[in-house]
Amino acid sequence: MAISNYADLLAEAHRQTEPQRLLFVLARAELPDSPDQAQRERFEQGEGGVLAPVLCVDKTLEELSDMAALVEESQGTGQEWDIVFVAALAGDGALPPSSEEAEQPLQRMVESIKMGSIENFLAFDRHGEAVSFH
């Protein structure tokens, strides 16, 4: 199934035979350190920049509903974000992985995003639409 939005992701996660815990890293677009004029201009036009992780959380499918709920929950933190990266962690048998079991994979995910290695994650904007990076 092609995942084109957040609702597709949740539907696909519910179809999996193993229970899932989803890992979320919310990131904000920022100018890189010491940007040149061209980088500044592209950023002001809504292009380029770097993605800096600002929040991370893991959730079972039962804790999730739609993108609006995720956005609303994140607003309580006071952290602004532009893109959410998502990965799934499969459980074993009838139970999804615990939050403790998700901690290390979630931290690796944050580090990968900081390094610009985002190809293994799905990405969505604040409206729940899939985002691709070229």
Secondary structure, 3 states (H helix, E strand, C coil): CCCCEHHHHHHHHHHCCCCEEEEEEEEEEECCCCCCHHHHHHHHCCCCCEEEEEEEEEEEHHHCCCHHHHHHHHHCCCCCCCEEEEEEEECECCECCCHHHHHHHHHHHHHHHHCCCCCCCEEEECCCEECCCC
